[in-house]
Amino acid sequence: MVSVSRMPAEAQAPRIRPLSRLPVFLDLSDQAVLVAGGSDAAAWKAELLAAAGARVLVCAPAPGDAMAGLVAQVPAIRIIPRDWQSGDFSGCRLAVADCATEEEAARFHGAARAAGIPAAVIDRPAFSDMQFGSIVNRSPVVIGISTSGAAPVLAQAIRRRIETLLPEGLAGWAAAARRLRHRLAGLLPDAAARRAVWERMAEAAFSGVAGGEAELLALAGAGISAQPACGHVTLVGAGPGAGDLLTLRAMRALQAADVILFDDLVSDEVLELARREAKRMVVGKRGRRASCRQEEINALMVRLARQGRRVVRLKAGDPMIFGRAGEEIACLEAAGIPVDVVPGITAGIAAAAQLGVSLTHRDHAHSVRFVTGHARDGQLPQDLDWRGLADPETTAIFYMGGRTAPDIAGRLMAEGLADTTPVVAMAAVSRRDEQRWCGSLGDLARQSPFRDGAAPVLLGIGRCFSAVKQQADNRADRQRRSA
């Protein structure tokens, strides 16, 4: 006999936290459903029920335009121009009503219970056995969201956020899986091989790739051939740091990743949006600090992809702007590794948005230039087009220009740019700890903003920042007068 020890009852924690409602997905195909009322709200419920395959009987003495219009559009909806009767519940699977008074709602709910079927009275939870939540429709994938009637607007907001994460192509993959499930069981009798195919299908579906039966059979064929699957690398722009500035495509890539290689500058807020199961490895390159060499990063991406991993190379800002993406793409292509790029919001654009400034305002600039503020040795680059950068009708955005800021200002003034030209310096753009400094080119020549800060400094130089500088000057004047 095997003895099994048990924890005392008082020490056992519940396996499932209490639920305010039980989420149940009901098959209404060719089932009769009663809807009482002809309002727009009742029409919406009737259309929803018909979309789920139900035969909808609507009892309404004076149906509104929306309800009347449904009859011509949806054959599964039939209207009887009278009030509901107790006999209408016979043979129905569900009953829904829009009742004008509490007394009418109580009577409808009581009649449904007497008939032995669940009922829902719109906006009257006390007389409802069930509630309609917000729905995300990627049929056959359906997601229902409920707040138990406490906050319908919150449920709608949650639905909108989920909608952005689920690509439309998800429906095609799920439909193919439903049609081919039994066939794939015959093709792949080994449960582990079958699971591997389903996992690859899920990754493909969330990557945004359109799929159907042919694509799913191709994945199954790869499982049968037992050839090691080659992975994939996606270079993803993490943006300046704020999580809500991440693109939808970037979010989907992070949710589909097996491994995430991220820079030091990528914020925790962005990393929190990644798939929980993904392995995260920091591969930062920072001046004057211990860093990964680019060759090591390239080799790591190739090795992980050859193991069949889906790798995300997560870079702050945009991968194609001062992110050495070209070197990584060339290395991956030479190794035969599939690679694609998801753009991000680069810090210069994010800074302009934070300041409310158009970098190419037609009254101030006819071009904008993105320039690196230091060379490989950490010093000011010597081969820049300083004459072009000193054009007063050009906006110049210098990345990583904290230590070289005075030298940058000196070179621009030497080429003729006025020392009164407005300058904005920003660090940690878009983040909670964002810092700003505003002055003139002459001021910048005498000091380096945020010299002791850990975040890279972005410099914006040009007449388009005139209004920002004027506001900063006005604030300084008020502070001096009040001191």
Buried (B, 14 or more C-beta within 10 A) or exposed (E): EEEEEEEEEEEEEEEEEEEEEEEEEEEBEEBBBBBBBBBEBBBBBBBBBBBBEBBBBBBBEEBBEBBBEBBEEBEBBEBBEEEBEEEBBEEBBBBBBBBEEEEBBBBBBEBBBEBEBBBBBBEBEEBBBBBBBBBBEBEEBEBBBBBEBEEBEEBBEBBEEBBEBBBEBBBBBBBBBEEBEEEBEEBBEEEEBBEBBBEBBBBBBBBBEEBBBEBBBEBBEBBEEEEEBBBBBBBBBBBBBBBEBBBBBBBBBBBBBBBBBBBBBBBEBBBEBBBEEBEBBEBBBEEEEEBBEBEEBBEBBBEBBBBBBBBBBBBBBBBBBBBBBEEBBEBBEEBEBEBEBBBBBBBBBBBBBBBEBBBBBEEBBEEBBBBBBBEEEEEBBEEBEBEEBBBEEBBBBBBBBBBBBBBBBBBBBEBEBEEEBBBBBBBBBBBEEBBBBBBBBBBBBEEBBBEEEEBBBBBBBBBBBBBBBEEBBEEEEEEEEEE
